[in-house]
Amino acid sequence: MDISLLSRATLAGAALLVAAMPASAEPGRLLASQCAQCHGTNGAGPGFEEIAGKDLFNDLIEMKYRPIEGIMDRQARGYTDEQLRLIADYLSTLPGNGGD
Amino acid sequence: MKNTLNRRQFLKLASAMSALAVTPRAIGQTTTAPRVVVVGGGFGGATLAKYVRMWGGNVQVTLVDANPNHVSCILSNLVVTGGLSMSRITLGFDSLKANHGVTVMQGRALAIDAPGNRLTVKTATGNQVLPYDHLVLSPGIDFVPAAGNWDPKLTPHAWQAGPQTTLLKNQLAAMSSYDTFVMTVPKAPYRCPPGPYERACVVADYLKRKGRTGAKVVVLDANAGITAEPEAFGHAFNVTHAGVIEYVPNATVLSVDSSTRSIVTSAKTVNQAKVLNYIPNQRAGAITKYLPLNSTGFVPVDPLTYGVASYPNIHVIGDSCAVPSSDNKPVPKSGHMANSEAKICADAIVRAFNGEAPDANIATSSACFSPITNRTSSWLSTNFIYGDIFDANGIVKGKGMHRVDIGEAAASMVDGDSYQDMFTWADSIFSDSFI
């Protein structure tokens, strides 16, 4: 089999595909999706406090560095400060349902 | 059967094809929408299907599951004690179809044709062959029973929720005073590290509440000690349920006799228990037999894509996969972690279709709540970030998921608020995975 021909065909196919695909993921989307198990898909519930449409960076930093009061203080320790910034920025752009 | 390979043939063909597999997309099918096939509709597979559809534009997703719906292991111990109904933990696939355009096929995945990028599925109307560009396996666990004549219809595991849950519930309800409930904790790694200890607690609590005087719960643990939440469960065993729970560590199961509900372990033998809840050791789900397994029977994966070595377009997520980690403790096998891994895998697949490299700025987590009584719950939380992982001497041994935090509820946090939080968490993860 002609591998180079096969590769060219494959690449041509891949190029066709790109047009049909969405733009690249926004920064923070994948990291923020890890909040959804407890706060709902796209941070809009059902779950604990709604986190969509709010800038939660300062809250997350406070939870990360204060003594453990509850499970969210542990979860906040699971990300770098830069990752928390990406998460907070992304969540702030989401519409949510206007809940608490 | 056509399209079925034994493992050696499969590996040989896959190896021959790997040089050609510059991209996983099948030749001659480039004008159709990209196709993802998912095996297993639990928390991992359902989340994968939903998020590929949410993030992947025109990607076609087919979810294959042997059952018409998924019965959640999360909260299932409260069905065993009669606190919740089966309907409360039964999660359908209709929302994945209606809200996200996932195609659902009821059937059992039989064989993977890796070079041909096809999966054979046995359905009620015969075998179906599903072509794919990416195949994601989320088949949960299989059991590795000890010697003897274990029959789960007589001595249930109830470690895959459904009819087994109902069977154990009925056996528990039939217990009288001075009867003994015997259960095992599998050798790690196994599904849901805190789950067996949680079960011991809620069964003990049930027996006390129902006035079963002198009834006992014997916990035969194959591990050297409590593997998850040692503080919370240690307190529960020694204080909250003292006198009811007998905890026996280092109890390797040697044989099981379901007909007499008897079990022999390296630490203790029990004959003719009233209930024998034997939860065997575990390995990756059956469909992974085509793939390379590690020494504990799970599939090593790349934590950036959940791809399997040598098979760039086959991914394994959830309980069946083994992720390299820094402290030699397995990444926990839980519904929450399966959901977490599914999102990373979904993102990597969508990026692959776009010709992009996987995102390396990733984190995974698991969190859960475990009832201790019918009013109180503990919780557990653990988090991982991708990066260097270390050996016991602190030397970098490669890349993987580095555990950055782990912790459990302090004794003062095992309370009614946590019990209510358990339902908030469960409803949220049910929704994020299935709605």
Interface residues (C-beta under 8 A of the other chain):
Chain A: M1 I3 L6 S7 A9 T10 L11 A12 G13 A14 L16 L17 V18 A20 M21 P22 S24 A25 R29 L30 L31 S33 Q34 A36 Q37 C38 H39 G40 T41 G45 P46 G47 F48 I68 G70 I71 R74 Q75 R77 G78 Y79 T80 Q83 L86
Chain B: A19 L20 V22 T23 R25 I27 Q29 T30 T31 A33 P34 K50 Y51 M54 W55 G56 G57 N58 H336 N339 S340 K343 I344 D347 V350 R351 F353 N354 G355 E356 D359 N361 I362 A363 T364 S365 A367 W379 S381 T382 N383 F384 I385 V404 D405 I406 G407 A409 A410 M413 D421 T424 W425 D427 S428 I429 S431 D432 I435
